[in-house]
Amino acid sequence: MNHDRRIRRVGGFNRDGTRWLVTEAQAIAAIETGRWDLYVEAEGRELPLVVTVSRYGVKYLKTPADPLHPERLLALPECP
């Protein structure tokens, strides 16, 4: 029910094939400071992850294409 509390970690693969995994808080901080740009591959294209704020004042990640809930991010498989 709380779309701003369902994502705990995000991860992916580096260019050399190694995996990376960070907490949602680390990803939010890195995006806000401009350190990282994170993307989700969906519908054959890359969509950037953006930081947004819930009506309760909690920051969370989603794509600009998602109206409220981070549906494209939540549709990805669980990080191992």
Helices and strands as residue ranges (DSSP letters): G 3-5, E 9-13, E 19-23, H 24-33, E 39-42, E 45-48, E 50-53, E 59-62, H 71-74
